[in-house]
Amino acid sequence: MRYTPAQMKEALEITEETLRHWRKSFSPLKGKRGYAPCFSPGDLLALKVVTQLHGLGISVHQLKPVATDLFGVCSQGVWSSLENKVLVFDGQIMEVVTVGEEGAWAQQTRIAVPLKPLVLQLQQRLSGEEVRPAQPEIVFPPLGVVQGRSK
């Protein structure tokens, strides 16, 4: 499935200017122009990670050197295969680890971005389903049935 720029903006809750800036800044997005569906699910997830990191004060300029790695990781497979993964970023290197996996990454100060909440947020935004209050149940009185007829 491919997404249009309008779908990207809506799913990520970003402005046209932000998307335009990111398209110019991140090499994996260069060449994806126009209004036709041109963004992959991996692109969408990678930009969702960018929004999370940006909210923590990480600039787009700091993410440029790792953009290829970020987009590559987010495009590795279907979203469900990434739900148990965490992206870790130390300001220079970005890598993906499995939840609960100990390793060298845990020995240093890094920013960890769990992918599962981001995948769930994107799925909800893309499904277009609003959470609506449940309709009250209509209660009908019980009826007795005798040989196929109502009493």
N, C-alpha and C positions, 0 to 999 in steps of 0.2 A: 504494500500500500504506500502511496505517496501523498504528501500533504502540500496544500497551497500555502503561500505566504500568509493569507488571511487566517487559515486554520492554525498556523504556527503562532501567530500573534494572539489569537484567542486562547489557545491551549496554554501558552506561556504567560498570558496576561502582560504583554509588553506592547510598546508603541511601535508605530511604523518606523520612527527614527532609530529606535533601539535595534530593530531587526536589520535595518539598512546598515547601521554601524557594524553590527556583528558580521554581516555578509562581507563587508570590506576587510574586517580585521582577521577573521579566521579562514585560513587557507582551504580547509575542507568545504567551505561554503562558497568559495569563489566560483563563478560560472553558473551558479544556480540563480537565474534571474527570471523576471517575468511573473506572470500571474498563474501559470500552469502548475499543477502538482509536481514539485521537483524535490521536496525534502523527504528523506527516509525517516522511519521510526527512530533509527540511531541518531540522526541529526536532531530530532525533537528531544530525545533523552539527553543528549550532550548539551543542548542549550538549556534544558531544565537544570542540569548540574551547574552551568554557568550562572544562571539566575541565583542559585543557592550560594555559590561562592561569592558572587557579587554582593549579595546581601550581608556577607561576612567581611566585606571590605577588600576583597581581592579584585583588582582591576582587570579589565580586558587585556591591557598591555602585559600584565603578568601571566595571563593564560595563553597568549599567542604562541610561546615556544612549545607548549604541551598540547596545543590544539589537535594536532594529527593523532597523538596518542589518545586523547580524550574521545575524539570522534570514532577512532578505531575500536576502542573498548566498548563504547555504547552501540556500535554496529556489529558486534560479534555474533549476536544471535537474537532470538526473539526475547522480548522483555521478560517473560517468565523465567528464562534461564539466567537472568541477571539479578533477580530479586534477592538472592542470597549473597550478593557481592557488595563490596564497599570500595569506593574510590578514595585513595589516600593521596594527599598533596602536601609537599613540604616547601613549596614556593619555587621549586625548580623541576622536580620529578613527580609525575603522576603515575600511579599504578593501581591495579585492581587486585583486591584480595577477597577471599571467601570469608563470610561472617564467622567469627570464632577462630580463625586461623591465626596462630602466632607466627611471628617471623621478625625479620630485621626491621620491618616498618614500624613495629610496636616499640622499638627501642629509642625512637626519636620523636620529637614533637612534630606532629603533622595534623592536618585537617582531614577528618574522615567524613565522607558523604555516603551514607547508606542509600542504595539505589531503590530498595523496595518502596519506601514512602513516595519517592518521586514517580515511580512507575504507576503506583495506585492513583496518585493525583492526576497524572496525564490520562490514564484510562477513564477516570471519572469525567474530566473535562471534555474528552473526545467523544464519550458516549452521549453527551448532551442530555443525560437524564438528570432531572432535578429531584432532589429529595423532597417529596411531598408528604404532608401528614396523611396518615392512614385514614381512609374513609370509615366512618363508624359502621359497624356491622348492623344490617337490618335483621331484626329478630322477627321471625314468623312464629305464630303459636303452633304447637304440635297438633297434628291431625291424625286421627285414627283411620286406618284403612281396613275395610272389610271386603274381601273378595274383589279387590281392584276398584272399589268405590270409596269416596270420602264419606265419613259420618256426618 
